[in-house]
């Protein structure tokens, strides 16, 4: 007898092949049979008229920061994500430097003031590995965390001793099961590094069979140069590499992704193994200070930025820099987090400036200063054509680029809607890629890229992580002004053979595991 059988569904096995009508039976958390099943099962789901696929794999997640405080991972599992690839953009809870106070490290702050378990990635993974999660999760070691632990926030090249400390901390993370190293080359202190430092750390990851992923150094005016740098890191290290949330930001840069995709294709033809991921939205999301304050002014951390913005002369200098680069109107920015002025969350900057009684840049600087830099926003700087270009690229995967909402009421809707949106808007409605191909981008391709040997396919012997949805109805409902609405058309999600989501609502059974690289 099987534990569960899904009857009469249209099976898309994750490989990109066309669908076929079949039953899928599960035993002991594994797929045990695919075909016409006449055997009894303890539980039966009638999937007639529905599509049955492998569980979705979030290629770019920040859920590692929630593994202790929000292990339900509801926002992920409720959109069909059964595995997250976390620790992206160079930012991870561990390792941390002994010279840094807990309040200076956001990821640790949310876990409480006891930072001992975050001294190394190994101690962190040893803690979380036995905590059930709402979905499976694997993590990278962040380069910003490595650099901060070895040399603080200093804007210089590391000494050999400091570089060796970074190597040692990365080796510790890899030996405890991390999947590779992630670079966040637009954020401090990762942005202070030179290419040779990145190559050295990439080589450490490769020596353990790990990957290299990067939020590259620029996604706007210098996008092409940033992609060139990443390709050079992959070429020098021999790593398998992923460019994170690939895009062209700013109207003057629209269309550049056509060039960068050709660059990735050419590198692949030369034998390099390079991919990218993409979220299906035309707005990005990141901190306010990283967008408005140049990186060279970040070396003092949050306290240094607060002091900087309290100096009128420095304010005027920063205004000149921003006006020269971005103009005077910031109606393309919507605030999602502002601890100093929570009433501004969900509003655009011109509206905030009127309420605040200042010009737009002073409103921005006051928000950053009075929130101790804890401000984030959505930036509507991308175009639909570029999003579709990257989605259509055969080496692109789908990712949320998000963590967990927790108590937040305003956030980027990708946090809850990415995968239903990709299926509904970009496959069914706009026809950017076929449904089987979109499912491949969500399942077998990331499983291959991230070395998840028993995930990503509906195949006998594979893990029974399964989504069941109505391909004619599935769509995201979350919007930038109404962020938390759940998807339509997602009927069931199975994780390790158990039904954990019904009608896009998490049932509370945490069947997920922390996945450690072998």
C-alpha positions, -999 to 999 in steps of 0.1 A, spaced: 0 0 0 12 35 -9 11 64 16 -6 87 -10 -16 85 -47 -23 115 -69 -48 103 -95 -54 114 -131 -33 145 -132 -13 160 -161 22 152 -152 50 176 -161 81 158 -149 103 189 -147 126 181 -176 108 203 -201 90 174 -218 53 177 -226 28 166 -201 10 132 -199 -19 118 -179 -7 95 -151 -10 87 -114 18 95 -90 22 74 -59 43 82 -28 59 59 -2 81 69 27 87 104 14 98 92 -21 81 89 -55 74 52 -57 53 48 -89 43 69 -120 17 54 -144 -17 38 -140 -19 28 -104 -44 2 -92 -29 -3 -58 -44 10 -26 -32 42 -9 -38 56 26 -47 89 10 -59 98 -26 -59 131 -43 -80 134 -74 -60 157 -97 -82 153 -128 -79 186 -148 -49 197 -127 -12 198 -134 13 178 -113 49 190 -111 80 187 -89 80 212 -60 95 246 -70 131 255 -62 137 291 -53 170 298 -70 176 330 -50 164 333 -15 172 352 17 154 329 40 185 319 59 179 350 81 146 334 92 156 299 99 155 304 137 128 330 141 103 321 113 110 284 105 75 280 90 87 298 59 50 303 50 56 328 23 77 303 4 57 271 8 24 288 1 35 297 -34 47 261 -41 84 265 -32 96 233 -15 134 242 -16 151 276 -11 187 284 -21 196 310 5 226 330 18 227 352 -14 242 386 -22 271 381 2 249 384 33 246 356 58 240 354 95 274 339 100 303 343 103 305 375 123 335 394 136 342 395 174 348 433 171 312 440 160 284 447 185 252 426 180 231 457 172 254 464 142 245 431 125 209 430 113 206 392 108 219 385 144 198 413 159 166 396 150 178 364 167 186 381 200 219 393 215 236 359 220 260 358 190 281 329 200 265 305 175 271 329 147 309 331 151 313 306 122 290 292 95 298 258 110 284 267 144 253 282 127 246 252 106 251 229 135 224 248 153 198 249 126 203 216 109 179 198 133 152 225 133 123 215 110 115 241 84 84 249 64 104 242 32 138 227 25 167 252 26 203 252 15 227 281 21 258 298 8 285 315 29 283 353 23 314 372 12 304 403 31 302 382 63 336 367 56 352 401 50 335 417 80 347 389 102 383 392 89 388 429 86 356 448 96 342 474 73 375 488 60 377 499 24 411 484 14 426 452 1 431 425 27 465 415 40 475 379 34 467 371 70 432 386 66 427 368 33 437 335 49 412 341 77 385 345 50 396 313 33 396 295 67 361 307 76 348 297 41 364 263 44 347 259 78 313 267 61 319 243 32 330 215 56 297 219 75 276 217 44 273 251 27 268 250 -10 294 277 -20 303 313 -17 280 343 -25 293 378 -35 273 410 -30 294 433 -50 271 463 -48 269 462 -9 295 470 18 319 456 26 319 431 -4 320 461 -28 354 471 -14 370 439 -28 391 436 -59 388 408 -84 418 388 -73 403 385 -37 371 371 -52 390 346 -74 409 333 -43 376 326 -24 360 311 -55 389 286 -57 382 276 -21 345 269 -30 355 249 -61 379 228 -40 348 215 -21 326 211 -52 308 243 -44 294 271 -65 300 309 -69 270 332 -71 270 370 -73 250 401 -71 274 416 -96 291 450 -91 267 470 -112 233 464 -128 230 497 -146 255 519 -164 283 494 -159 263 462 -163 284 449 -191 317 455 -173 302 438 -142 293 407 -162 328 407 -177 343 406 -142 320 377 -131 329 357 -162 366 363 -154 361 350 -118 345 318 -132 372 314 -158 400 318 -133 385 296 -106 368 269 -127 336 273 -107 300 268 -117 285 303 -115 252 321 -112 245 358 -118 219 368 -93 185 384 -104 199 395 -138 185 428 -150 192 462 -166 184 490 -142 175 525 -153 159 536 -186 192 545 -202 204 509 -197 173 491 -209 182 464 -235 217 457 -222 206 422 -210 205 412 -247 243 419 -248 250 402 -214 231 371 -223 252 368 -255 282 371 -232 270 343 -210 262 321 -241 297 328 -255 313 319 -222 293 287 -221 304 277 -256 340 281 -243 332 255 -216 324 278 -187 293 268 -167 274 300 -160 237 306 -153 215 334 -140 182 338 -121 154 363 -125 123 374 -106 92 382 -128 87 419 -118 99 452 -132 108 466 -97 138 457 -76 140 460 -38 169 469 -15 179 492 13 175 530 9 210 539 20 227 516 -5 209 534 -33 213 570 -21 247 570 -3 278 559 -22 296 529 -7 327 549 3 307 565 30 295 532 45 327 523 63 315 535 97 284 512 95 250 525 105 263 548 132 287 564 106 258 569 81 236 585 108 265 609 117 271 617 81 234 626 75 235 649 105 261 670 89 245 697 67 276 701 45 277 664 38 239 664 30 245 691 4 273 671 -11 251 639 -12 223 659 -28 245 670 -56 257 635 -62 222 621 -64 207 649 -85 235 646 -110 229 609 -113 192 605 -107 175 640 -111 151 656 -86 120 634 -89 118 600 -71 83 590 -78 96 556 -90 106 546 -54 81 532 -29 91 528 7 85 493 22 103 496 56 110 527 76 114 521 114 117 558 121 85 568 102 64 536 98 35 558 86 55 563 54 56 526 45 38 519 12 41 555 0 61 570 -29 88 595 -21 71 627 -35 41 620 -13 63 614 17 82 647 10 49 666 12 39 650 44 74 655 58 75 692 48 109 689 30 122 683 -5 125 647 -16 161 641 -9 159 656 27 129 633 33 150 603 21 180 613 43 158 619 73 142 585 69 176 568 67 190 588 97 160 585 120 156 548 112 193 540 119 195 530 82 167 504 86 148 516 55 140 497 23 122 504 -9 109 491 -42 126 507 -72 106 507 -105 137 509 -128 132 479 -151 113 473 -183 90 445 -192 109 436 -224 141 430 -204 123 409 -178 109 387 -206 143 385 -224 160 371 -192 131 347 -185 133 333 -220 170 326 -217 174 288 -214 200 292 -187 178 313 -164 161 301 -133 133 317 -112 140 332 -78 122 354 -53 152 374 -41 133 376 -8 132 363 27 102 360 51 77 388 59 75 381 96 55 410 111 60 433 80 28 445 63 45 462 33 70 444 11 78 435 -25 50 412 -37 77 388 -51 80 375 -15 46 358 -19 38 358 -56 69 350 -77 63 314 -89 25 317 -95 33 350 -114 59 333 -136 34 305 -144 4 326 -149 16 359 -164 47 350 -182 39 315 -194 1 313 -198 -8 350 -206 23 363 -223 37 331 -238 73 340 -230 81 303 -226 59 272 -227 45 257 -195 68 227 -195 98 250 -201 88 273 -172 84 243 -149 119 232 -159 133 266 -149 117 261 -115 126 225 -109 152 203 -127 174 232 -139 180 246 -104 183 211 -90 211 204 -115 228 238 -109 228 235 -71 236 197 -71 203 186 -55 205 151 -67 171 138 -56 150 169 -63 136 187 -93 120 158 -112 90 136 -109 109 104 -112 108 71 -92 132 73 -63 132 111 -61 120 131 -31 82 135 -31 82 173 -32 52 180 -55 30 208 -66 -6 204 -79 -22 234 -96 -47 245 -121 -26 256 -151 -56 276 -165 -60 296 -132 -28 299 -114 -17 335 -109 -3 358 -83 -27 382 -65 -2 402 -44 4 438 -55 27 465 -45 -1 483 -26 -17 450 -13 13 428 -7 0 398 12 -27 384 -11 -22 346 -17 -21 330 -52 -51 316 -70 -50 282 -86 -25 264 -63 -44 234 -50 -18 213 -31 19 213 -21 35 181 -9 68 181 10 87 149 16 55 131 7 31 150 31 4 175 21 16 207 37 -4 233 17 -40 233 6 -55 261 -15 -23 282 -10 -26 280 28 1 264 49 -13 236 72 14 240 99 33 208 93 70 217 90 84 189 68 114 208 55 150 201 62 183 220 61 201 206 31 238 202 36 262 197 7 276 162 7 
